[in-house]
Amino acid sequence: MSTSENINFTQIFAPADMPKGPLSGLRLGIKDLFDVAGYVTKAGSRARANLPAAAQDADAVARLRAAGGLLVGHNNMTEFAYSGLGLNPHFGTPLSPIVAGAIAGGSTAGGAAALASAQIDIALGTDTGGSLRIPAAFCGVVGMKPTAATISSRGAVALSHTLDCVGPMARDVATVRKAYEVLAIDTAQNLAPLRHLIVPENFGMNDLDDAVAAAFEASVLKLKALGFTIERRKLAFLENYKKLPVWHFSAVESRVHHAAQYEQMPELIDARVKARMDRADEVSAVAYAQTLALRKVIVAEARAELGDQGILLPTVAILPPQLGVFDDPAEFDRLNLLALRNTTLANVMDGCSLSLPIKTTAGSGLMLTAPAYRDQALLDAAAEIEPTL
């Protein structure tokens, strides 16, 4: 691989014989927070570079390896997976192969960029607030945030144990499904078809880039032509959701999982990441307990209100920004919040969600979200919609 291609990876694995299986012939990129036996898991951080090599594969990696996939390397990522933009001052910032000069999105940045440039066929990533779906939209691929309980996260470096989940990206829905079915450990599913989609009138549709809004509305017309019911109305549970200080989860829990690096070598951590970790000091124990309790209410309310219905939104409110705009810290904060806004909903409500690329508007995505254990129904709906986009 050339130097420009290597920015999508933090390290390349030595060739290894793989067993025959459903993923035979497919090249896999592994986000650099999953343990791969014999390699250091850096999680995009210089502060972890001198840790011992992993003794064994993470559960998800072991399942992919057993299914015959060819493990290519550790994909580059935002340090500790702590941002929706994919910037990394240590190993370089991956760029979108489909929008010149624009970021790939994060935090699974290198995986999406490697997919879009055909370096790999499947990317294994994590999603805490959109880290699979944001880069999927920005790079024109398919990204899935499964129901968290359906895929093991053992052996993956955590950001937020409350919101983290493991999932795949690929260039098409069929390959995402193939990867998901290899990874899934909990296969109990609500198989009722996902045919009724709600566009919320009280969340996610404001402050859209004009091109994103136009691409979304054109996509809605295509879904209606396919026979999907598209309803625009307020969702009651979103009023509680908008009260939730979502930033608490990653700020507080990142300090648990990266305590050694934060306390012993803070100068090695990206200042943008460290600033968000610092905010944990603003949260009292009581306030954090209240946040956890409100999230539990939101999960129950969302399941009760949605039932067999889903939510339809633009994946990201904005098109992928140019790398140069992030010299301004205030602009970084503004764009990071906008990038994460729509996608984080699925993590908080403990649902499943998938981003499809809208090919007519490079860097935009259409996102379907459903309650927990609707993953197969979500994939069925996405497979039907995909050709029209």
C-alpha positions in Angstrom: 0.0 0.0 0.0 1.2 3.5 -0.7 1.7 6.1 2.0 -1.6 7.8 1.2 -3.4 4.5 1.4 -1.7 3.6 4.7 -3.3 6.6 6.5 -6.4 4.4 6.7 -4.5 1.9 8.8 -2.4 2.1 11.9 -0.8 -1.3 11.1 -0.9 -4.1 8.5 -1.2 -7.7 9.7 1.2 -10.4 8.5 -0.5 -12.8 6.0 -2.1 -15.8 7.6 -4.0 -18.8 6.4 -7.7 -18.6 7.0 -10.2 -21.4 7.2 -12.9 -21.7 4.6 -16.2 -20.1 5.5 -18.9 -17.6 4.6 -16.4 -14.7 4.5 -13.8 -16.5 2.4 -12.3 -14.2 -0.3 -13.3 -11.1 1.6 -10.7 -8.6 3.0 -11.4 -7.3 6.5 -10.3 -4.1 8.2 -10.4 -4.2 12.0 -10.9 -0.9 13.9 -7.8 -0.2 16.0 -9.6 -0.9 19.3 -10.2 -4.6 18.7 -7.6 -7.0 20.0 -5.9 -9.0 17.3 -3.6 -11.7 18.7 0.1 -10.6 18.4 -0.6 -6.9 17.8 -0.8 -3.9 20.1 -4.3 -2.4 20.3 -3.6 1.4 20.1 -7.2 2.7 19.9 -5.8 5.5 17.8 -3.6 6.8 20.6 0.2 7.3 21.1 -0.5 6.8 24.8 -1.2 3.1 24.2 1.5 2.4 21.7 3.9 0.7 24.2 1.3 -1.6 25.7 1.9 -5.4 25.3 0.5 -7.1 22.2 -2.9 -8.8 22.6 -2.7 -12.4 23.7 -5.9 -13.4 21.9 -8.4 -12.0 19.4 -11.4 -10.0 20.5 -14.6 -12.1 20.3 -15.8 -10.3 17.1 -12.4 -10.7 15.5 -12.3 -14.4 16.4 -15.7 -14.9 14.7 -14.6 -13.1 11.6 -11.4 -15.1 11.5 -13.3 -18.4 11.9 -15.6 -17.4 9.1 -12.7 -17.2 6.7 -12.2 -13.5 6.3 -8.7 -12.2 5.4 -7.6 -9.8 8.2 -5.8 -6.9 6.5 -4.9 -4.5 9.3 -6.0 -2.2 12.1 -8.0 0.7 10.7 -7.1 4.2 11.8 -9.7 6.0 14.0 -10.3 9.0 16.2 -8.3 8.6 19.4 -10.3 6.5 21.9 -13.2 6.7 19.4 -14.1 10.0 21.0 -15.6 12.1 18.1 -17.8 11.8 15.1 -15.3 13.5 12.8 -12.4 11.1 12.5 -9.6 13.5 13.1 -6.3 11.9 14.4 -3.1 14.0 14.9 -1.1 10.9 15.7 -1.6 8.7 12.7 -3.1 11.2 10.2 -6.7 11.9 9.4 -8.4 9.7 6.8 -10.2 11.6 4.0 -13.4 10.7 2.2 -12.6 9.1 -1.2 -15.8 10.5 -2.7 -15.5 14.2 -1.6 -12.2 15.8 -2.4 -10.4 17.3 0.6 -13.2 16.3 3.1 -12.9 14.2 6.2 -14.0 10.6 6.3 -16.0 11.0 9.5 -15.5 9.1 12.7 -14.8 7.5 14.7 -14.4 4.5 12.4 -12.7 6.8 9.9 -10.1 4.5 8.4 -12.5 1.6 7.9 -15.0 3.7 5.9 -12.2 5.3 3.8 -10.6 1.9 3.1 -14.0 0.5 2.0 -14.7 3.4 -0.3 -11.3 3.1 -1.9 -11.7 -0.7 -2.3 -8.8 -1.6 0.0 -11.1 -3.9 2.0 -14.5 -5.5 1.7 -15.8 -5.4 5.3 -14.8 -3.0 8.1 -15.4 -4.1 11.7 -16.1 -1.0 13.9 -17.9 0.3 16.9 -20.6 2.9 17.3 -21.1 4.9 20.5 -23.0 7.8 19.0 -22.7 7.2 15.2 -19.2 6.0 14.7 -20.2 3.5 12.0 -23.0 5.5 10.3 -21.4 8.9 10.1 -18.3 7.7 8.2 -20.5 5.4 6.1 -22.5 8.5 5.0 -19.4 10.6 4.4 -17.7 7.9 2.4 -20.6 6.5 0.4 -20.8 3.0 2.0 -23.3 1.1 4.2 -22.9 1.3 8.0 -24.9 -0.7 10.6 -25.3 -0.1 14.3 -26.8 -3.4 15.5 -28.7 -3.9 18.7 -25.8 -3.8 21.2 -26.6 -7.1 22.9 -26.5 -9.1 19.6 -22.7 -8.8 19.2 -20.0 -9.3 21.8 -17.7 -6.4 22.7 -15.3 -8.5 24.7 -11.7 -7.6 23.7 -12.7 -4.2 22.3 -11.3 -1.1 24.0 -14.4 0.8 25.4 -15.3 4.4 25.2 -18.7 4.2 26.9 -19.8 0.8 28.2 -23.4 2.2 28.3 -23.6 3.2 24.6 -20.9 1.3 22.8 -21.8 -1.4 20.3 -20.0 -3.4 17.6 -21.0 -3.6 14.0 -20.0 -3.8 10.3 -19.6 -1.6 7.3 -19.4 -2.7 3.7 -20.1 -1.3 0.2 -23.5 -3.0 0.0 -26.3 -4.2 2.3 -25.8 -7.9 1.3 -22.2 -7.9 2.6 -23.2 -6.0 5.8 -25.8 -8.7 6.4 -23.3 -11.5 5.8 -20.9 -9.9 8.3 -23.7 -9.2 10.8 -24.8 -12.9 10.7 -21.3 -14.1 11.4 -20.9 -11.6 14.3 -24.3 -12.1 15.9 -24.4 -14.1 19.1 -28.0 -13.3 20.1 -30.3 -14.1 17.2 -33.7 -13.7 18.8 -35.4 -11.2 16.6 -38.7 -9.4 16.0 -39.2 -10.3 12.3 -42.3 -8.2 11.6 -41.6 -6.2 8.4 -40.3 -2.7 8.9 -42.8 -0.9 6.5 -43.9 2.1 8.6 -41.3 4.9 9.0 -41.8 8.1 11.0 -40.0 11.3 10.1 -40.0 13.1 13.5 -41.3 16.7 13.5 -39.6 17.4 16.8 -36.1 16.1 16.2 -33.3 15.8 13.6 -34.7 17.8 10.7 -33.5 21.3 11.5 -30.1 22.9 10.6 -29.7 20.6 7.6 -27.4 21.5 4.7 -29.5 22.4 1.7 -28.1 19.5 -0.3 -28.8 17.1 2.6 -32.4 18.2 2.9 -33.0 17.9 -0.9 -31.4 14.4 -1.0 -33.5 13.3 2.0 -36.8 14.5 0.5 -36.0 12.9 -2.9 -35.3 9.6 -1.0 -38.7 9.9 0.9 -40.5 10.0 -2.5 -38.6 6.8 -3.6 -39.6 5.0 -0.4 -43.2 5.9 -0.9 -43.0 4.5 -4.4 -41.7 1.2 -3.0 -44.8 1.0 -0.8 -43.3 2.2 2.5 -45.6 4.3 4.7 -43.9 7.5 5.6 -45.5 9.5 8.4 -44.4 12.9 9.7 -45.4 13.6 13.3 -44.0 14.3 16.7 -42.7 11.4 18.8 -43.4 11.9 22.5 -40.3 10.1 23.8 -38.1 12.5 22.0 -39.1 15.3 24.4 -37.4 13.3 27.2 -34.5 12.5 24.9 -33.9 16.2 24.3 -33.5 16.7 28.1 -30.8 14.1 28.3 -27.1 15.3 28.7 -25.8 12.7 26.3 -22.2 14.0 26.7 -22.2 12.6 30.2 -21.8 9.0 29.0 -18.6 9.3 27.1 -17.1 12.0 29.3 -17.5 10.0 32.5 -17.0 6.5 31.1 -13.9 7.3 29.0 -12.2 8.3 32.3 -12.9 4.8 33.6 -11.5 3.0 30.6 -8.6 5.3 29.8 -7.6 6.3 33.4 -4.0 5.2 33.0 -3.4 7.3 29.9 -5.4 10.3 31.1 -3.7 10.4 34.5 -0.1 9.4 33.6 0.5 10.7 30.1 -2.1 13.4 29.3 0.3 15.3 27.1 0.2 12.4 24.6 -3.6 12.6 24.2 -5.1 14.8 21.4 -6.1 18.0 23.0 -9.6 17.8 21.5 -10.2 14.4 23.0 -8.7 15.4 26.4 -10.9 18.5 26.6 -14.0 16.3 26.4 -12.6 13.8 28.9 -11.9 16.8 31.3 -15.7 17.5 31.4 -16.3 14.4 33.5 -15.1 16.6 36.4 -18.3 18.7 35.9 -20.6 15.7 36.6 -21.5 14.8 40.1 -22.3 11.2 41.1 -26.0 12.2 41.6 -26.2 13.9 38.2 -24.7 10.9 36.5 -27.1 8.6 38.2 -30.0 10.8 37.1 -28.7 10.6 33.5 -28.6 6.8 33.6 -32.1 6.7 35.1 -33.5 9.0 32.4 -31.9 7.0 29.7 -33.7 3.9 31.0 -37.0 5.7 30.8 -36.2 6.8 27.2 -35.5 3.2 26.2 -38.8 2.0 27.5 -40.7 4.9 26.1 -39.2 4.5 22.6 -40.0 0.8 22.5 -43.6 1.3 23.6 -44.2 4.2 21.2 -42.6 2.8 18.1 -43.6 -0.9 18.3 -43.0 -2.3 14.9 -42.4 1.2 13.4 -39.1 2.8 12.6 -37.6 6.3 12.3 -36.4 7.8 9.1 -33.8 10.7 9.1 -30.8 12.0 7.3 -27.8 10.2 8.7 -25.9 13.4 9.2 -27.3 17.0 9.1 -24.2 18.1 7.1 -22.1 17.1 4.2 -18.5 16.0 5.0 -16.6 19.2 6.0 -13.2 20.1 4.5 -10.3 19.1 6.7 -9.0 22.7 6.8 -12.0 24.1 8.7 -11.0 22.3 11.9 -8.2 24.8 12.7 -10.9 26.7 14.5 -11.7 24.8 17.8 -15.2 26.4 18.0 -15.9 25.1 14.5 -14.7 21.6 15.5 -17.2 21.6 18.5 -20.1 22.9 16.3 -19.6 20.4 13.5 -18.9 17.5 15.9 -22.2 18.1 17.6 -24.1 18.4 14.3 -22.4 15.2 12.9 -23.4 13.2 16.0 -26.9 14.6 16.6 -29.1 12.3 14.5 -27.1 9.1 14.9 -26.8 9.2 18.7 -30.5 8.7 19.1 -30.3 5.0 18.2 -27.6 4.4 20.9 -29.5 6.1 23.6 -32.8 4.2 22.8 -30.8 0.9 22.6 -32.0 0.4 19.1 -30.6 -0.7 15.8 -29.8 1.6 12.9 -28.4 1.6 9.4 -27.1 4.3 7.0 -27.5 3.9 3.3 -25.5 6.1 0.9 -27.6 8.5 -1.3 -25.4 8.2 -4.4 -26.8 11.3 -6.1 -25.5 13.5 -3.3 -22.0 12.4 -2.4 -21.4 12.3 1.3 -25.1 12.1 2.3 -26.9 9.2 3.9 -30.4 7.9 4.6 -30.8 6.4 8.1 -33.3 3.9 9.2 -33.6 3.3 13.0 -35.8 0.8 14.9 -36.1 -0.5 18.4 -33.9 -3.4 19.7 -33.9 -6.8 18.0 -35.3 -5.5 14.7 -31.9 -6.0 13.0 -33.0 -8.5 10.4 -36.1 -6.5 9.6 -33.9 -3.4 9.3 -31.6 -5.2 6.9 -34.6 -6.4 4.8 -35.9 -2.9 4.4 -32.4 -1.5 3.6 -31.9 -4.2 0.9 -35.2 -3.2 -0.7 -34.4 0.5 -0.6 -30.7 0.4 -1.6 -31.1 0.0 -5.4 -33.3 3.1 -5.6 -30.7 5.4 -4.0 
